[in-house]
Amino acid sequence: MTFFNASRGLRIPGTDFEYMTEGAYGLIFLDRKFRRIRKVYKRRLDTDEAHCLAVFESEREAFELAARAPKVCTLIPEYFGESRAGTIIGSGGNDVTDEVYPLLSFEAEFLDGSFDKIGTVIAEERNRIVSLFHAVGIRHMTDASVRVTNQAIDKVIDFAVREIELEAQPL
């Protein structure tokens, strides 16, 4: 899948963070030198800042819970905490910061490899991982992506404490 932003040359000036990919809520920037990603939450047309903040908080809290749990911490990227996205510019130097919530941003370790949705993994392995995460209070694993090595999940990304429902907007 190719995203609209993939061809815009987005970057965070004064850093080595360049656009890598995106998801439903965030733009993912990569600093190859330091092997870090910075996830910056997007402004969405179908919801407001309060909703995006709730999603951000659910994901941030999940990282913090997972990092403190001995059976889960090895399964996640190292979490470096909240960050300020700063200004985001396109390839022509145009400022596009108003398309994101610059204060809703965090950094984590960049992980090499191919990731697939957790639902594509053999049920026994999927259930093992979901149980580990549920045991530490991380309940939203539906959107999680996983890296599988030797038929076992060795890394998990895109998880949250709880799912934040997107409410229908009035017409």
C-alpha positions in Angstrom: 0.0 0.0 0.0 1.3 3.4 -0.9 0.3 6.4 1.3 -0.3 9.9 0.1 2.5 11.2 2.3 5.1 8.8 0.8 5.8 11.1 -2.1 5.9 14.3 -0.1 9.5 14.1 1.2 8.4 14.9 4.8 11.1 15.4 7.3 11.8 17.1 10.7 14.3 19.8 10.1 17.3 20.0 12.5 17.1 16.2 12.9 17.8 13.1 10.8 14.1 12.0 11.0 12.6 11.4 7.5 9.2 10.0 6.6 9.1 6.2 6.6 5.5 5.2 6.6 2.2 5.8 8.4 -0.8 4.2 10.0 -4.3 5.2 10.8 -3.2 7.7 13.5 0.4 8.4 13.0 3.2 9.4 10.7 6.3 7.3 11.3 9.6 9.1 10.8 13.0 7.2 10.9 16.4 8.4 12.0 18.6 5.7 10.4 21.8 6.8 12.2 20.3 6.4 15.7 17.9 3.6 14.6 14.9 5.4 16.2 11.4 6.0 15.0 9.3 9.0 15.9 5.6 8.5 15.7 3.7 11.8 15.3 -0.1 11.7 15.5 -2.0 13.1 12.5 -4.9 15.4 12.5 -7.8 13.4 11.1 -10.9 14.7 9.3 -13.1 12.2 11.0 -12.4 13.0 14.6 -11.0 15.7 16.9 -7.9 16.2 19.0 -9.4 14.8 22.2 -9.9 11.4 20.4 -6.4 11.4 19.0 -5.0 12.3 22.4 -6.9 9.3 24.0 -5.4 7.0 21.3 -1.9 8.4 22.0 -2.3 8.0 25.7 -3.5 4.5 25.4 -0.5 3.6 23.2 2.0 5.5 25.4 0.7 3.9 28.6 1.0 0.4 27.0 4.6 1.0 26.1 5.3 2.0 29.7 3.5 -1.1 31.1 5.3 -3.4 28.6 8.7 -1.9 29.3 8.3 -2.8 33.0 7.1 -6.3 32.5 9.9 -8.9 32.3 7.9 -11.4 30.1 6.9 -8.6 27.7 9.7 -6.1 27.5 11.8 -8.3 25.2 8.9 -8.4 22.8 8.7 -4.7 22.1 11.0 -2.0 20.7 12.9 0.0 23.3 10.7 2.9 24.2 12.4 6.3 24.6 9.4 8.2 25.7 7.4 11.2 24.6 9.0 13.7 22.3 8.0 16.9 20.6 7.7 16.5 16.9 8.8 20.0 16.1 8.2 21.5 12.6 7.5 19.1 9.8 8.3 20.2 6.3 7.8 18.7 2.8 10.4 18.4 0.0 9.8 21.9 -1.2 10.4 23.3 2.3 6.7 23.9 2.9 5.7 23.7 6.5 3.0 21.0 7.0 3.1 21.0 10.8 -0.6 22.0 10.9 -1.4 18.5 9.6 -0.3 16.8 12.8 -0.4 17.2 16.6 3.3 17.9 17.3 2.9 17.4 21.0 1.4 13.9 20.5 4.6 12.2 19.6 7.0 9.5 21.0 10.2 7.8 20.0 11.0 4.1 20.0 13.7 1.8 18.7 13.6 1.0 14.9 13.3 -2.7 14.3 14.5 -4.3 11.1 12.5 -7.0 9.3 9.0 -7.7 8.0 6.0 -7.2 10.1 2.5 -8.8 9.6 -0.8 -8.3 11.4 -1.1 -10.5 14.5 -4.2 -12.1 13.1 -2.1 -13.8 10.4 -0.1 -15.8 12.9 -0.8 -19.4 13.9 -3.5 -19.3 16.7 -1.4 -21.0 19.4 1.4 -18.4 19.0 -1.0 -15.5 18.7 -2.8 -16.6 21.8 0.5 -17.0 23.7 1.5 -13.4 22.9 -2.0 -11.9 23.5 -2.1 -13.6 26.9 1.3 -12.2 27.9 0.2 -8.6 27.0 -3.3 -9.0 28.6 -1.6 -10.1 31.9 0.1 -6.7 32.2 -3.0 -4.7 31.3 -2.5 -4.3 27.6 -5.9 -5.2 26.2 -5.9 -3.8 22.6 -3.9 -6.2 20.4 -6.2 -6.3 17.4 -4.1 -3.8 15.3 -0.8 -5.2 16.5 1.8 -6.2 14.0 4.4 -8.8 14.7 7.8 -10.1 13.4 8.0 -13.8 13.3 11.4 -15.7 13.6 11.6 -19.5 13.5 7.7 -19.7 13.7 7.7 -17.6 17.0 6.7 -14.0 17.5 9.8 -12.2 18.6 8.7 -8.5 18.3 5.3 -6.7 18.6 4.4 -3.2 17.6 1.2 -1.1 17.5 -0.5 -2.2 20.7 -2.4 -0.2 23.3 -4.0 -0.4 26.8 -7.5 -0.3 25.3 -9.2 0.4 22.0 -10.5 3.9 21.6 -13.7 3.7 19.6 -14.1 6.2 16.8 -17.5 7.8 17.2 -19.6 8.6 14.2 -19.5 12.3 13.4 -22.7 14.1 12.7 -23.5 15.0 9.1 
